[in-house]
Amino acid sequence: MTQQPFSRPGAIDLSALKGAPGGASGSAPAGGPPAGPAGQAGTGATSAYCVEITEQNFQSIVETSMNAPVLLVFFSRSRMPESAQLADDIETLSGEFEGKFLAGRVDIDAVPQIAQAMQIPSVPLVVVIVDGRPMPLFQDVVPLEELRTALTQVMQQLTTQGITGRHQPRTSAPPAEGEEAEEMIDPRYAAAQHALGEGDIDTAVAEYQKLVDANPADAEAAAGLAMARVLQRTQGVDLKAAREAAAADPDDVDAQIMVADLDMLGGHVDDAFNRLIELVRRTEGDARNQAREHLLALFGAVGNDDPRVLRGRQNLASALF
């Protein structure tokens, strides 16, 4: 089928569910597939980090994206059987990522009103929801390994933007009508994430520092600390003035570091890396060491397995030697 771009901006509009046929009962529409044996649509997901989306739990699942990302995978066994395999693969990966995202399986034959509300053009479609806002990821069936790599990059990119929350393991059963979904935050990072949510960045830095001091191998805490420090350094900074200062003095280490931090917050990871690599190439002594150490901290924030970090490390080695 012809794929159309999914470009609807802003928060999810649930108004299409109101008054829609079957919207109150939650039953499959006429002609839709009945509930089948294990693994079939309508039976619920089996991963601790995956749920089967229904009209009743849809809003509460979307609301959990305020704490950590939610991945919705839209599929149809009757219209495109391959799309169901993609849903199965994402369910598998949700367990591997251990709460970095909550997967929601959306069988559009069973819950067409949700596909209507989300303005889904075709299946398969994978959408990531962060803070209640949907962003398209995939519109094709891809092999499991390729999917794993792509999701790793997506999660690392979100981490660089300060999105470090995790979902707690959960059962696949949807909450009862009127029941609120549990807050999905990994207790190890709850204090730091709560502080970030309150805008108390200094406390967030202190909480992440405690975790790193207690367990230097905790890569998640180290990444959270690095990004919290970026937020701390850039508080109240005027972007235009910072860029002008860096342009006026290309060898001013502090000015270049500030713009690199601002680039990180804006998601321009390669720009941040390249700015500091070029600074390392041009400078020497204490200035070079300061730029190098800051760059290494940003590498840790993004994640050592990220291809941008691998490229950055190669380019840094070239700049140093």
C-alpha positions as CSV (number, residue, x, y, z in Angstrom):
1,M,0.0,0.0,0.0
2,T,1.1,3.6,-0.5
3,Q,2.8,5.0,2.6
4,Q,1.8,8.6,3.6
5,P,3.8,10.6,6.1
6,F,2.5,10.8,9.6
7,S,3.1,14.5,10.4
8,R,0.3,15.5,12.8
9,P,2.0,17.8,15.3
10,G,1.1,18.5,18.9
11,A,-0.5,16.5,21.7
12,I,-2.8,13.5,20.8
13,D,-6.4,14.5,20.1
14,L,-8.7,11.9,21.7
15,S,-11.9,13.6,20.6
16,A,-12.3,11.1,17.8
17,L,-13.0,8.4,20.4
18,K,-16.0,10.2,21.8
19,G,-19.2,9.0,20.3
20,A,-17.5,6.6,17.9
21,P,-19.2,3.4,17.1
22,G,-18.3,0.8,19.8
23,G,-16.4,3.6,21.7
24,A,-18.2,2.8,25.0
25,S,-18.2,-1.0,24.9
26,G,-14.6,-1.6,23.9
27,S,-15.7,-4.6,21.8
28,A,-14.2,-5.4,18.4
29,P,-16.2,-3.8,15.5
30,A,-18.2,-6.0,13.2
31,G,-15.9,-7.9,11.0
32,G,-13.0,-7.5,13.3
33,P,-11.0,-10.5,14.5
34,P,-12.2,-12.2,17.6
35,A,-9.9,-12.8,20.5
36,G,-7.7,-15.8,19.7
37,P,-5.2,-18.0,21.4
38,A,-2.1,-16.8,23.1
39,G,-0.1,-14.4,20.9
40,Q,-3.1,-13.3,18.9
41,A,-4.6,-9.9,18.9
42,G,-6.9,-9.2,21.8
43,T,-5.2,-11.4,24.3
44,G,-2.8,-8.8,25.8
45,A,0.9,-8.6,25.7
46,T,3.3,-10.9,27.6
47,S,6.3,-8.7,28.1
48,A,6.5,-6.8,31.4
49,Y,7.0,-3.6,29.4
50,C,4.3,-4.1,26.8
51,V,0.6,-3.7,26.9
52,E,-2.3,-4.4,24.4
53,I,-4.0,-1.1,23.8
54,T,-7.7,-0.8,24.3
55,E,-10.1,2.1,24.2
56,Q,-10.2,1.9,28.0
57,N,-6.5,2.1,28.7
58,F,-5.3,4.2,25.8
59,Q,-5.5,7.6,27.6
60,S,-3.7,6.3,30.7
61,I,-1.0,4.7,28.6
62,V,-0.4,8.0,26.8
63,E,-0.2,9.8,30.1
64,T,2.7,7.5,31.2
65,S,4.7,9.2,28.4
66,M,5.0,12.1,30.8
67,N,7.5,10.0,32.8
68,A,9.1,7.9,30.1
69,P,8.7,7.2,26.3
70,V,5.8,5.1,25.0
71,L,6.1,3.3,21.7
72,L,2.8,2.6,19.9
73,V,3.0,0.0,17.1
74,F,-0.1,-0.1,14.8
75,F,-0.7,-3.4,13.0
76,S,-3.3,-5.5,11.3
77,R,-3.1,-9.2,10.9
78,S,-5.9,-9.2,8.3
79,R,-4.7,-6.4,6.1
80,M,-0.9,-6.9,6.5
81,P,0.2,-9.9,8.4
82,E,3.9,-8.8,8.4
83,S,2.9,-5.8,10.5
84,A,1.9,-8.2,13.3
85,Q,5.5,-9.6,13.3
86,L,6.8,-6.0,13.8
87,A,4.5,-5.7,16.8
88,D,5.9,-9.0,18.2
89,D,9.5,-7.8,17.7
90,I,8.9,-4.5,19.4
91,E,7.3,-6.5,22.3
92,T,10.4,-8.6,22.5
93,L,12.7,-5.5,22.5
94,S,10.6,-3.8,25.2
95,G,11.9,-6.5,27.5
96,E,15.5,-6.1,26.4
97,F,15.3,-2.3,27.0
98,E,14.1,-2.9,30.5
99,G,11.7,0.0,30.8
100,K,13.4,2.7,28.7
101,F,10.1,2.6,26.8
102,L,6.7,1.0,27.2
103,A,5.4,-0.7,24.1
104,G,1.8,-0.5,23.2
105,R,0.4,-2.9,20.6
106,V,-2.5,-1.3,18.7
107,D,-4.5,-3.8,16.5
108,I,-6.4,-1.4,14.3
109,D,-9.0,-4.0,13.4
110,A,-9.9,-4.4,17.0
111,V,-9.7,-0.7,18.0
112,P,-10.3,1.3,14.8
113,Q,-11.3,4.4,16.8
114,I,-7.8,4.7,18.2
115,A,-6.3,4.6,14.7
116,Q,-8.9,7.2,13.7
117,A,-7.9,9.5,16.6
118,M,-4.2,9.2,15.8
119,Q,-4.9,9.7,12.0
120,I,-3.0,6.6,11.1
121,P,-2.5,6.5,7.3
122,S,-1.4,2.9,7.0
123,V,0.2,-0.1,8.8
124,P,2.6,-0.8,10.0
125,L,3.4,2.4,11.9
126,V,5.5,2.9,15.0
127,V,5.1,6.2,16.9
128,V,7.1,7.3,19.9
129,I,5.2,9.5,22.4
130,V,7.1,11.8,24.7
131,D,5.3,14.1,27.1
132,G,2.0,13.3,25.4
133,R,3.4,14.3,21.9
134,P,3.6,11.7,19.1
135,M,6.5,11.5,16.7
136,P,6.7,8.9,13.8
137,L,9.5,6.4,13.8
138,F,8.9,3.6,11.2
139,Q,6.4,2.9,8.5
140,D,8.0,-0.3,7.3
141,V,8.6,-3.8,8.6
142,V,12.3,-4.1,9.4
143,P,14.4,-7.1,10.6
144,L,14.8,-7.5,14.3
145,E,18.5,-6.6,14.4
146,E,17.9,-3.4,12.4
147,L,15.0,-2.6,14.7
148,R,17.1,-3.1,17.8
149,T,19.8,-0.8,16.4
150,A,17.3,1.9,15.4
151,L,15.5,1.9,18.8
152,T,18.9,2.0,20.6
153,Q,19.7,5.2,18.7
154,V,16.3,6.7,19.4
155,M,16.6,6.0,23.2
156,Q,20.1,7.5,23.2
157,Q,18.9,10.6,21.4
158,L,16.1,11.1,23.9
159,T,18.6,10.7,26.7
160,T,20.7,13.5,25.3
161,Q,17.6,15.7,25.6
162,G,17.3,14.9,29.3
163,I,14.6,12.2,28.9
164,T,15.9,9.5,31.3
165,G,12.8,8.1,32.9
166,R,12.0,4.4,33.0
167,H,8.8,2.4,33.2
168,Q,8.4,-0.1,36.0
169,P,7.6,-3.7,35.0
170,R,3.8,-4.1,34.8
171,T,1.2,-6.7,34.1
172,S,-0.5,-6.7,30.7
173,A,-3.9,-6.3,32.2
174,P,-5.3,-2.8,31.5
175,P,-6.4,-0.8,34.6
176,A,-10.0,-1.1,35.6
177,E,-12.4,1.6,34.4
178,G,-11.7,4.8,36.3
179,E,-8.4,3.5,37.7
180,E,-5.3,5.5,37.2
181,A,-2.2,4.0,35.7
182,E,0.8,3.7,38.1
183,E,3.6,6.1,37.7
184,M,6.4,4.3,35.8
185,I,9.7,5.5,37.2
186,D,12.6,3.4,38.1
187,P,13.1,3.9,41.9
188,R,16.8,4.2,41.5
189,Y,16.4,7.4,39.5
190,A,13.1,8.6,41.1
191,A,14.7,11.4,43.2
192,A,16.8,12.8,40.4
193,Q,13.9,12.6,37.9
194,H,11.5,14.2,40.4
195,A,13.9,17.1,40.9
196,L,14.2,17.6,37.1
197,G,10.4,17.6,36.8
198,E,10.3,20.3,39.5
199,G,13.0,22.3,37.7
200,D,15.4,21.8,40.6
201,I,18.5,21.0,38.5
202,D,21.0,21.4,41.3
203,T,19.2,18.7,43.3
204,A,19.1,16.4,40.3
205,V,22.8,16.8,39.8
206,A,23.4,15.9,43.4
207,E,21.1,12.9,43.3
208,Y,22.7,11.5,40.1
209,Q,26.1,12.1,41.7
210,K,25.2,10.0,44.6
211,L,24.3,7.1,42.3
212,V,27.5,7.4,40.3
213,D,29.6,7.6,43.5
214,A,27.8,4.4,44.8
215,N,28.1,2.6,41.5
216,P,30.6,4.1,39.0
217,A,29.5,1.3,36.5
218,D,25.9,2.6,36.4
219,A,26.0,4.0,32.8
220,E,22.4,5.2,33.1
221,A,23.2,7.3,36.2
222,A,26.4,8.6,34.6
223,A,24.5,9.7,31.4
224,G,21.8,11.3,33.6
225,L,24.5,13.2,35.6
226,A,26.2,14.4,32.4
227,M,22.9,15.7,31.0
228,A,21.8,17.2,34.3
229,R,25.2,19.1,34.4
230,V,24.5,20.3,30.8
231,L,21.2,21.7,32.0
232,Q,22.8,23.2,35.1
233,R,25.5,25.0,33.0
234,T,23.0,26.3,30.4
235,Q,20.4,27.7,32.8
236,G,19.4,31.2,31.8
237,V,22.0,31.3,29.0
238,D,21.0,33.4,25.9
239,L,21.6,31.2,22.9
240,K,22.2,34.1,20.5
241,A,24.7,35.8,22.8
242,A,26.5,32.5,23.4
243,R,26.9,31.8,19.7
244,E,28.1,35.3,19.1
245,A,30.7,35.0,21.9
246,A,32.0,31.7,20.4
247,A,32.2,33.1,16.9
248,A,34.1,36.1,18.2
249,D,36.8,34.0,19.8
250,P,37.1,30.5,18.3
251,D,39.8,29.5,20.9
252,D,37.8,30.6,24.0
253,V,37.3,27.2,25.5
254,D,34.5,28.2,27.9
255,A,32.6,29.9,25.1
256,Q,32.9,26.9,22.8
257,I,31.9,24.5,25.5
258,M,28.8,26.5,26.2
259,V,27.7,26.4,22.6
260,A,28.4,22.6,22.5
261,D,26.2,22.2,25.5
262,L,23.4,24.2,23.9
263,D,23.8,22.1,20.8
264,M,23.4,18.9,22.9
265,L,20.2,20.3,24.4
266,G,18.9,21.1,20.9
267,G,19.6,17.5,19.7
268,H,22.5,18.6,17.5
269,V,24.8,16.0,18.8
270,D,27.2,15.8,15.9
271,D,27.6,19.6,15.9
272,A,28.5,19.6,19.6
273,F,31.0,16.9,19.1
274,N,32.6,18.4,16.0
275,R,32.9,21.8,17.7
276,L,34.9,20.4,20.6
277,I,37.0,18.1,18.3
278,E,38.1,21.1,16.3
279,L,38.8,23.0,19.5
280,V,41.1,20.1,20.6
281,R,42.8,20.2,17.2
282,R,43.5,23.9,17.4
283,T,44.6,24.2,21.1
284,E,47.2,22.8,23.4
285,G,48.0,22.4,27.1
286,D,45.3,23.1,29.6
287,A,42.9,24.4,27.0
288,R,43.1,21.3,25.0
289,N,42.7,19.1,28.0
290,Q,39.6,21.0,29.2
291,A,38.0,20.6,25.8
292,R,38.9,16.9,25.6
293,E,37.6,16.1,29.0
294,H,34.3,17.9,28.3
295,L,33.9,16.1,25.1
296,L,34.4,12.7,26.9
297,A,31.7,13.7,29.3
298,L,29.3,14.4,26.4
299,F,30.2,11.0,24.9
300,G,29.1,9.4,28.1
301,A,25.9,11.3,28.1
302,V,25.0,10.0,24.6
303,G,26.2,6.4,25.2
304,N,29.4,4.6,24.1
305,D,27.5,2.4,21.6
306,D,26.0,5.3,19.7
307,P,27.5,5.5,16.2
308,R,27.9,9.2,16.6
309,V,30.1,8.6,19.7
310,L,32.1,6.0,17.8
311,R,32.7,8.5,15.0
312,G,33.5,11.2,17.5
313,R,36.1,9.0,19.3
314,Q,37.8,8.3,16.0
315,N,37.8,12.0,15.1
316,L,39.1,12.9,18.5
317,A,41.9,10.4,18.2
318,S,42.8,12.0,14.9
319,A,42.8,15.4,16.4
320,L,45.0,14.4,19.3
321,F,47.6,12.5,17.2
